[in-house]
């Protein structure tokens, strides 16, 4: 099925996406617990929940397409930079809004009286969620920045084919005929 194995850059990209996916699953679980306690009422609590679902769908789709097809457009550098950049902006906006709402929650959850065990658990889940949403943003942003920097550097070294193929199958010294994933000019021409 695969004619070309994942490159070194592809394995690093896959590791970054898996790390981002794992943090996203933690955010999804924590935000579901926080929202269940609040009965899915507050928008500040709903933003991380909805955005983690969107991120999960985008990342799972990108990873699945990268494994399923050798020429996945979602694996190309410019597409990855685009969707990771959009996700970074959305996570930053969501985190700014939610963190401003969460500033009234006490930092020390053990200061909540023992008569309210549910509120104490909610507070601890919320504190963990506050940390993980920012970790999610940082991972997404750093993955985008590293991908952008790597792509620009490779382009500057003369490896223009980085823009024409998925990063998972990108090799810097690849012959031009193997690097081209575009169709020939004679495609659909009749003689």
Backbone torsions as a table, in degrees:
resi	resn	phi	psi	omega
1	UNK	NA	-48.1	179.2
2	UNK	-93.8	128.7	176.4
3	UNK	-98.5	-19.3	179.9
4	UNK	-130.6	126.0	-179.8
5	UNK	-73.1	167.0	177.2
6	UNK	-66.1	140.1	178.8
7	UNK	-82.4	177.2	177.0
8	UNK	-62.7	-43.5	176.9
9	UNK	-63.5	-36.6	179.2
10	UNK	-66.5	-39.1	178.2
11	UNK	-67.8	-38.2	177.3
12	UNK	-67.4	-40.0	177.8
13	UNK	-63.9	-42.1	178.5
14	UNK	-63.2	-41.6	178.2
15	UNK	-63.5	-40.5	178.0
16	UNK	-65.5	-40.4	179.3
17	UNK	-67.6	-37.3	178.3
18	UNK	-67.7	-41.0	176.8
19	UNK	-62.4	-42.6	177.4
20	UNK	-63.8	-38.4	178.6
21	UNK	-66.5	-41.7	179.2
22	UNK	-64.7	-44.0	177.4
23	UNK	-64.3	-37.2	179.0
24	UNK	-64.6	-38.0	177.8
25	UNK	-66.1	-38.4	176.5
26	UNK	-63.8	-44.0	178.3
27	UNK	-62.1	-41.6	178.8
28	UNK	-62.1	-44.3	-179.7
29	UNK	-66.2	-45.7	-179.9
30	UNK	-65.7	-42.5	-179.6
31	UNK	-68.7	-31.1	175.1
32	UNK	-66.2	-40.3	178.1
33	UNK	-66.9	-42.2	178.9
34	UNK	-65.2	-43.2	-179.1
35	UNK	-69.7	-34.1	178.0
36	UNK	-63.9	-38.2	178.6
37	UNK	-67.0	-38.3	-179.7
38	UNK	-88.0	4.1	-179.4
39	UNK	57.7	39.9	176.0
40	UNK	50.9	46.7	-174.9
41	UNK	-102.7	-44.9	-172.3
42	UNK	-85.8	132.6	-179.3
43	UNK	-64.0	-35.6	-179.8
44	UNK	-62.0	-30.1	177.6
45	UNK	-85.8	-25.3	-179.3
46	UNK	-78.3	-30.9	-179.1
47	UNK	-58.2	-50.6	178.3
48	UNK	-62.7	-34.3	179.3
49	UNK	-64.3	-51.0	-178.7
50	UNK	-66.5	-42.0	-178.4
51	UNK	-68.5	-32.2	176.9
52	UNK	-69.5	-33.0	175.5
53	UNK	-67.7	-43.5	178.2
54	UNK	-61.8	-44.9	179.5
55	UNK	-63.5	-40.1	178.6
56	UNK	-61.3	-44.7	-179.9
57	UNK	-65.3	-44.8	-178.8
58	UNK	-63.6	-48.2	-177.9
59	UNK	-67.3	-42.9	178.8
60	UNK	-63.5	-40.2	178.2
61	UNK	-64.2	-44.8	-179.3
62	UNK	-63.8	-43.7	179.9
63	UNK	-66.3	-44.1	-179.8
64	UNK	-63.7	-43.1	178.9
65	UNK	-66.2	-35.3	179.1
66	UNK	-65.5	-36.8	177.3
67	UNK	-78.0	-35.4	-173.4
68	UNK	-76.7	-37.6	-177.4
69	UNK	-123.1	147.9	-179.1
70	UNK	-78.3	-24.1	-178.1
71	UNK	-121.0	57.4	180.0
72	UNK	-75.6	124.1	178.6
73	UNK	-65.0	-28.7	178.9
74	UNK	-69.4	-13.8	179.1
75	UNK	-93.3	-6.3	179.2
76	UNK	-72.2	150.7	-173.9
77	UNK	-58.1	-46.5	-176.4
78	UNK	-66.5	-32.9	178.4
79	UNK	-73.2	-43.5	178.2
80	UNK	-62.8	-42.9	177.5
81	UNK	-60.8	-39.9	179.9
82	UNK	-63.9	-54.0	-176.6
83	UNK	-73.1	-31.0	175.2
84	UNK	-69.7	-34.3	176.0
85	UNK	-66.4	-43.2	178.1
86	UNK	-64.5	-44.5	177.7
87	UNK	-62.6	-37.8	178.5
88	UNK	-62.8	-44.5	179.7
89	UNK	-64.5	-42.8	179.1
90	UNK	-64.0	-42.6	178.5
91	UNK	-64.9	-40.0	179.1
92	UNK	-64.1	-46.4	179.4
93	UNK	-62.5	-43.8	179.3
94	UNK	-63.9	-42.3	-178.8
95	UNK	-66.8	-38.8	178.6
96	UNK	-64.1	-45.3	-179.9
97	UNK	-65.3	-47.7	-176.3
98	UNK	-68.8	-40.4	-179.7
99	UNK	-64.1	-35.8	178.1
100	UNK	-66.5	-31.9	177.3
101	UNK	-76.1	-35.1	-176.3
102	UNK	-80.4	-2.6	-176.8
103	UNK	-65.0	-18.7	-179.7
104	UNK	-85.9	-9.4	177.7
105	UNK	-78.0	133.0	-177.5
106	UNK	-63.3	143.1	179.2
107	UNK	-72.2	-31.9	-179.5
108	UNK	-101.4	101.0	-175.7
109	UNK	-69.0	-20.8	-179.5
110	UNK	-76.3	-4.8	175.6
111	UNK	-80.1	-10.3	176.0
112	UNK	-74.6	131.1	-177.3
113	UNK	-57.2	150.3	-177.8
114	UNK	-65.5	-16.6	178.7
115	UNK	-70.2	-12.8	-178.4
116	UNK	-119.2	70.5	-176.8
117	UNK	-66.5	-32.2	179.9
118	UNK	-66.8	-39.4	178.4
119	UNK	-66.1	-36.4	177.2
120	UNK	-64.7	-43.0	177.6
121	UNK	-66.0	-40.6	177.8
122	UNK	-62.1	-42.2	179.7
123	UNK	-62.2	-44.4	179.2
124	UNK	-65.3	-40.9	176.7
125	UNK	-63.0	-40.2	179.9
126	UNK	-67.2	-39.6	177.9
127	UNK	-63.5	-40.9	176.9
128	UNK	-65.6	-40.1	178.6
129	UNK	-63.3	-41.0	178.4
130	UNK	-58.0	-39.7	179.9
131	UNK	-72.2	-45.3	-174.4
132	UNK	-71.9	-27.9	177.2
133	UNK	-68.2	-34.6	176.8
134	UNK	-73.6	-34.4	174.8
135	UNK	-64.2	-40.7	177.6
136	UNK	-59.5	-46.4	178.4
137	UNK	-60.8	-47.0	-178.0
138	UNK	-62.1	-44.0	178.3
139	UNK	-62.4	-43.5	180.0
140	UNK	-64.0	-46.6	-178.9
141	UNK	-65.9	-44.9	-179.6
142	UNK	-66.3	-37.2	176.7
143	UNK	-62.9	-41.0	178.0
144	UNK	-65.3	-44.8	-178.7
145	UNK	-64.6	-43.5	179.7
146	UNK	-65.3	-40.8	177.6
147	UNK	-63.8	-42.9	178.4
148	UNK	-63.4	-46.6	-179.2
149	UNK	-63.5	-44.6	179.7
150	UNK	-62.6	-43.1	-178.7
151	UNK	-65.9	-42.4	179.6
152	UNK	-66.9	-40.2	178.6
153	UNK	-64.6	-43.7	179.3
154	UNK	-64.8	-38.4	176.7
155	UNK	-63.5	-39.9	178.9
156	UNK	-67.1	-30.0	177.4
157	UNK	-77.2	-1.5	178.6
158	UNK	97.3	4.2	179.5
159	UNK	-90.3	72.4	-175.4
160	UNK	-67.8	-17.7	-178.2
161	UNK	-72.1	-4.0	176.7
162	UNK	-62.4	-27.6	-178.7
163	UNK	-85.8	-7.5	-173.9
164	UNK	-109.3	4.1	-176.8
165	UNK	-148.8	161.2	177.0
166	UNK	-65.3	145.1	178.5
167	UNK	-63.4	-27.4	-178.5
168	UNK	-67.3	-21.6	-179.8
169	UNK	-118.9	21.0	-179.0
170	UNK	-88.0	124.6	173.4
171	UNK	-120.6	128.5	-176.0
172	UNK	-58.2	-39.8	-176.1
173	UNK	-101.8	38.0	-178.6
174	UNK	-79.5	137.5	175.4
175	UNK	-60.6	147.2	-174.2
176	UNK	-60.3	-35.6	-178.8
177	UNK	-69.7	-28.1	176.1
178	UNK	-83.5	-25.5	-176.2
179	UNK	-78.8	-20.9	-174.6
180	UNK	-80.8	116.6	175.2
181	UNK	-104.5	6.5	178.5
182	UNK	-87.0	159.3	-179.2
183	UNK	-76.1	151.8	177.1
184	UNK	-66.1	159.8	178.9
185	UNK	-68.1	-22.2	-177.8
186	UNK	-87.3	7.1	178.8
187	UNK	-65.6	128.5	-179.9
188	UNK	64.0	24.8	172.1
189	UNK	-100.5	138.0	-177.3
190	UNK	-106.2	140.6	179.0
191	UNK	-109.3	NA	NA
